[in-house]
Amino acid sequence: MQSRFSRRIFGRTATLASVSTVLWPANLSLNGLAPTLKLVINPKFIAFVQKAGGSGVVGQPLTNTFKHDGHTAQLFENFLLECHEHEDGQSDPSDVRPAALGKLVSGNRYFREIRPFRNSAHVKYVWKTKHSLRFGFLHMWNQLNKGTLLGNPISEEVPEAGGITAQYFEHGKLTYAPNRQKPVQIGPIGHTYLSALANTTNASYQISPIPPTTPGGLVQVHIELVNTGKTAWHSSGKQAVDLTKKRRLQPIGLP
């Protein structure tokens, strides 16, 4: 299925040394989060991680705790966990929940919804998000407590580089590659999110709704680009930002 974007975050890729060591840029500041080489699971999240299936499911920690949307959070390879503490500062394992990391990493990307269909043993329609789950992805979703960890699907299956098929969920991502020992795996999108946090030249864009168009037709699209990073955009120099160039519209194929 071909997808369209309504909003996407651009980030330079960063290289991470291993599951226990992170290469941090010298000027990186994540809401007061200090770089460290030895990372451990914060006690607030231990019980949740164990119940979810351990580090084999959640992944190794990539950061210490930091504040995310007002909550104590810790980033793991596969998920971003938040602790929704009480007003008195106390918390228990039931207060821990996955954040919407899948939405963050996909840049709140719009994936076209599909029409409802009858469920079977191998395919399922999720009414809440108007997307489906199929075969290996559905099996993995069921294994992970039917969306308690991953959340509901926010896309259909989409192709990615290297012959990988992926599906985005509210809290995470699944990938499929037939040549792997375990074809269906949880995507390590924590690394992607960490790279975006370290990038000071992020941007996002908003695209106006695309009207129905026949295959091979031309369509004019309004795009609004927003500087969401910490680096100012300059109109001249080596890193100048130029939004004035016009290019001839190319035909786009629609399914």
C-alpha positions as CSV (number, residue, x, y, z in Angstrom):
1,M,0.0,0.0,0.0
2,Q,1.3,3.4,-0.9
3,S,1.2,6.0,2.0
4,R,1.1,9.7,2.1
5,F,2.8,12.0,4.6
6,S,1.1,14.9,6.4
7,R,3.9,15.5,8.9
8,R,7.4,14.0,9.1
9,I,10.5,14.8,11.2
10,F,13.8,14.8,9.3
11,G,16.9,13.7,11.3
12,R,20.5,12.9,10.5
13,T,21.4,9.3,11.4
14,A,23.6,8.8,14.4
15,T,25.7,5.7,15.1
16,L,25.3,3.9,18.4
17,A,28.2,1.9,19.7
18,S,26.2,-0.9,21.3
19,V,23.1,-1.7,23.4
20,S,24.9,-0.6,26.6
21,T,27.0,2.3,25.3
22,V,25.7,5.5,23.5
23,L,27.8,7.9,21.5
24,W,26.5,11.3,22.5
25,P,27.3,14.6,20.7
26,A,29.3,17.0,22.9
27,N,26.5,19.6,22.9
28,L,23.6,17.3,23.5
29,S,21.2,18.2,26.3
30,L,18.0,16.2,26.7
31,N,16.0,18.2,29.2
32,G,18.9,17.9,31.7
33,L,19.7,14.3,30.8
34,A,23.4,13.8,31.4
35,P,25.4,11.5,29.1
36,T,26.6,8.2,30.7
37,L,28.3,5.1,29.6
38,K,26.8,2.7,32.1
39,L,23.0,2.5,31.7
40,V,20.7,0.6,34.0
41,I,16.9,0.2,34.2
42,N,15.4,2.7,36.6
43,P,13.6,1.0,39.5
44,K,10.4,2.6,38.5
45,F,10.4,0.6,35.2
46,I,11.9,-2.8,36.3
47,A,8.6,-4.5,37.1
48,F,7.0,-3.3,33.9
49,V,10.0,-4.5,31.8
50,Q,9.9,-7.9,33.5
51,K,6.2,-8.3,32.9
52,A,6.5,-7.3,29.3
53,G,9.1,-10.0,28.6
54,G,12.4,-8.5,29.7
55,S,15.0,-6.8,27.7
56,G,14.5,-9.3,24.8
57,V,11.2,-7.5,24.2
58,V,11.7,-3.9,25.5
59,G,15.3,-3.7,24.6
60,Q,18.3,-2.4,26.5
61,P,18.1,1.1,28.0
62,L,19.5,3.9,25.8
63,T,19.3,6.7,28.4
64,N,18.9,7.5,32.0
65,T,15.5,8.8,33.2
66,F,14.4,12.2,31.8
67,K,11.3,14.3,31.6
68,H,9.0,13.6,28.7
69,D,5.7,15.5,28.5
70,G,5.9,16.1,32.2
71,H,6.4,12.4,33.1
72,T,9.5,10.5,34.2
73,A,10.6,8.6,31.2
74,Q,13.4,6.2,30.1
75,L,14.2,5.4,26.5
76,F,14.8,1.7,25.5
77,E,15.8,0.2,22.2
78,N,12.3,-0.7,21.2
79,F,10.0,1.5,23.5
80,L,9.8,4.8,25.4
81,L,8.4,4.1,28.8
82,E,6.7,6.8,31.0
83,C,5.8,6.7,34.7
84,H,2.6,8.6,35.4
85,E,3.3,9.4,39.0
86,H,0.7,10.5,41.5
87,E,0.5,14.1,42.9
88,D,2.4,13.0,46.0
89,G,5.2,11.7,43.8
90,Q,4.5,8.0,44.6
91,S,4.1,5.4,41.8
92,D,3.6,1.7,41.3
93,P,4.1,-0.6,38.3
94,S,0.5,0.1,37.0
95,D,1.5,3.7,36.5
96,V,4.1,2.8,33.9
97,R,3.0,2.8,30.2
98,P,4.6,3.0,26.8
99,A,4.6,6.5,25.2
100,A,3.5,7.1,21.6
101,L,7.0,6.4,20.2
102,G,5.7,4.9,17.0
103,K,3.8,8.1,16.2
104,L,6.9,10.2,17.2
105,V,9.3,8.2,15.0
106,S,7.0,8.2,12.0
107,G,6.7,12.0,12.4
108,N,2.9,11.7,12.9
109,R,3.0,10.5,9.3
110,Y,-0.5,10.0,7.7
111,F,-1.1,6.4,6.5
112,R,-4.2,6.1,4.4
113,E,-6.9,4.3,6.3
114,I,-8.6,1.2,4.8
115,R,-12.2,0.0,4.6
116,P,-13.5,-2.5,7.2
117,F,-13.5,-6.2,6.5
118,R,-14.5,-9.4,8.3
119,N,-11.9,-10.8,10.6
120,S,-10.4,-14.2,10.3
121,A,-7.8,-16.3,12.0
122,H,-5.0,-14.6,10.1
123,V,-6.3,-11.0,9.5
124,K,-7.9,-8.5,11.8
125,Y,-9.4,-5.1,11.3
126,V,-8.8,-2.5,14.1
127,W,-11.7,-0.1,14.2
128,K,-10.1,2.4,16.5
129,T,-7.3,3.3,14.0
130,K,-9.0,1.9,10.8
131,H,-6.0,-0.3,10.0
132,S,-5.4,-4.0,9.8
133,L,-3.1,-6.7,11.1
134,R,-2.1,-9.7,9.1
135,F,-0.3,-13.0,9.5
136,G,3.1,-12.7,11.2
137,F,2.4,-9.2,12.4
138,L,-0.9,-10.2,13.9
139,H,0.7,-13.2,15.6
140,M,3.4,-11.0,17.2
141,W,0.8,-8.4,18.2
142,N,-1.2,-11.1,19.9
143,Q,1.9,-12.4,21.6
144,L,2.6,-9.0,23.0
145,N,-0.7,-8.9,24.8
146,K,-2.9,-7.7,22.0
147,G,-1.6,-4.1,21.8
148,T,-0.9,-3.5,25.4
149,L,2.7,-2.9,24.6
150,L,2.7,-2.0,20.9
151,G,-0.6,-0.2,20.8
152,N,-2.9,-0.3,17.8
153,P,-1.6,-0.2,14.2
154,I,-1.3,3.3,12.7
155,S,-0.3,2.0,9.2
156,E,-0.6,-0.9,6.9
157,E,2.4,-2.9,5.9
158,V,4.9,-0.5,4.2
159,P,8.1,-1.4,2.3
160,E,11.4,-0.1,3.6
161,A,15.1,-0.2,2.5
162,G,16.8,-3.5,2.4
163,G,13.8,-5.6,1.4
164,I,12.2,-5.1,4.9
165,T,8.4,-4.8,5.4
166,A,7.4,-2.7,8.3
167,Q,4.3,-1.7,10.2
168,Y,4.0,1.2,12.6
169,F,2.0,1.1,15.8
170,E,1.1,3.7,18.4
171,H,4.0,2.7,20.7
172,G,6.3,0.8,18.4
173,K,7.1,-0.8,15.1
174,L,7.4,-4.4,13.7
175,T,9.5,-5.4,10.8
176,Y,9.6,-8.5,8.6
177,A,12.5,-9.9,6.6
178,P,12.2,-13.5,5.3
179,N,15.9,-14.2,5.4
180,R,16.2,-13.6,9.2
181,Q,16.2,-16.3,11.8
182,K,13.2,-14.6,13.3
183,P,11.4,-13.0,10.3
184,V,9.2,-10.8,12.5
185,Q,11.0,-8.6,15.0
186,I,10.3,-5.5,17.1
187,G,11.9,-2.5,15.4
188,P,14.6,-0.7,17.5
189,I,13.1,2.7,17.0
190,G,14.5,4.0,20.2
191,H,17.8,4.5,18.3
192,T,15.9,6.5,15.7
193,Y,14.3,8.7,18.3
194,L,17.6,9.3,20.1
195,S,19.2,10.4,16.9
196,A,16.4,12.9,16.4
197,L,16.9,14.3,19.9
198,A,20.6,14.8,19.1
199,N,19.8,16.6,15.8
200,T,19.6,20.3,16.1
201,T,18.4,20.9,12.5
202,N,15.1,19.1,12.5
203,A,12.2,20.2,10.4
204,S,8.7,19.1,9.8
205,Y,6.2,19.7,7.0
206,Q,2.5,19.8,6.6
207,I,0.9,18.8,3.3
208,S,-2.6,19.8,2.3
209,P,-5.0,16.9,1.5
210,I,-4.4,15.4,-1.9
211,P,-7.5,15.3,-4.1
212,P,-8.4,12.1,-6.0
213,T,-6.2,11.9,-9.1
214,T,-6.1,9.4,-12.0
215,P,-2.8,7.4,-12.4
216,G,-0.2,9.4,-14.2
217,G,-2.0,12.7,-13.6
218,L,-0.6,15.9,-12.1
219,V,-1.7,17.4,-8.8
220,Q,-0.7,20.7,-7.1
221,V,0.1,20.3,-3.5
222,H,0.5,23.0,-0.8
223,I,3.5,22.2,1.6
224,E,4.2,24.2,4.7
225,L,7.7,23.7,6.2
226,V,8.4,24.4,9.8
227,N,11.8,24.7,11.6
228,T,11.4,22.4,14.7
229,G,15.1,22.3,15.5
230,K,17.4,24.5,17.5
231,T,19.5,25.8,14.6
232,A,18.4,29.0,12.8
233,W,17.8,28.8,9.1
234,H,19.9,31.3,7.0
235,S,19.2,32.5,3.5
236,S,22.8,32.6,2.5
237,G,26.0,30.8,3.3
238,K,27.1,27.1,3.0
239,Q,24.0,25.9,4.9
240,A,21.5,28.2,3.4
241,V,17.9,27.2,3.3
242,D,16.1,28.0,0.0
243,L,12.4,27.3,-0.3
244,T,11.9,29.5,-3.4
245,K,13.0,27.1,-6.1
246,K,10.2,25.7,-8.3
247,R,10.4,22.4,-10.1
248,R,8.2,21.0,-12.7
249,L,5.6,18.7,-11.2
250,Q,6.2,15.0,-11.9
251,P,3.4,12.5,-12.5
252,I,2.6,10.4,-9.5
253,G,1.1,7.0,-9.6
254,L,-1.8,6.3,-7.3
255,P,-2.9,2.8,-6.4
